[in-house]
Amino acid sequence: MMNYIFDIDGTLTPSRLPINPDFEIFFKNWIKNKNVYLVTGSDKEKTIEQIGLDIWNSVTRAYQSCGNQVWEKGQLIKENAFHIPVKLRQHLTTKLENSLWKEKFGNHFEQRVGLVNFSIIGRNCTQQKREEYWKWDEKNSERIEICNTIMDLFPNIEASVGGQISIDIYQKGGNKAQVLNDISDPICFFGDKMEAGGNDYPIAERLIAEKREHTLFKVKNPNETWDLLKKI
Ligand SMILES: [Mg+2]
């Protein structure tokens, strides 16, 4: 039986925002009698806010915090711990001070289960500033550069670009690809950040490297996901 894996931000919902209500109805129906897995960098509360308790409880498994916390039908079944090394925190604080993006809004480090989320602009920014930073970062590749530098300096740490304004930092191997340890083939994976440095990349990369039976659906937005699902 096919196993369907979905990223959430940018794939099922606009980044950090709730799912389109019409797509919600469609998706609720579509997942019936299918193996469906959600894989996101966000925590459970944020995900439920975005896709609703109904869908969250109905899927086969919900992998929160890039798979560092696993829920099955509302029940917690696994959790990993991660604490950021002091030297890395210092390194990122310097990045924060020296960034060419000057507007800072606070809440730059957020401890999550199994990972630390880091944002130059800060998670307290408005939606409008979030979009501005996102566009700026697309041109300037600040987040990709930060991720690459972290991995050069700290060989046991991994970092990836996620959402619009932040990066996820975790123990090597603590990325989204860990979900493939307990999901079998064949796999269909839907994600919006499959390019190198993106937080869906580790899944795509591992599926290809291990020659797993899979199909990748690299989407630009939730509407594209919706259109694709109508054909499945
Ligand atoms: Mg995404």
Boltz pocket constraint, residues with backbone or C-beta under 6 A from the ligand:
constraints:
  - pocket:
      binder: B
      contacts: [[A, 7], [A, 8], [A, 9], [A, 10], [A, 11], [A, 163], [A, 191], [A, 192], [A, 193]]
      max_distance: 6.0
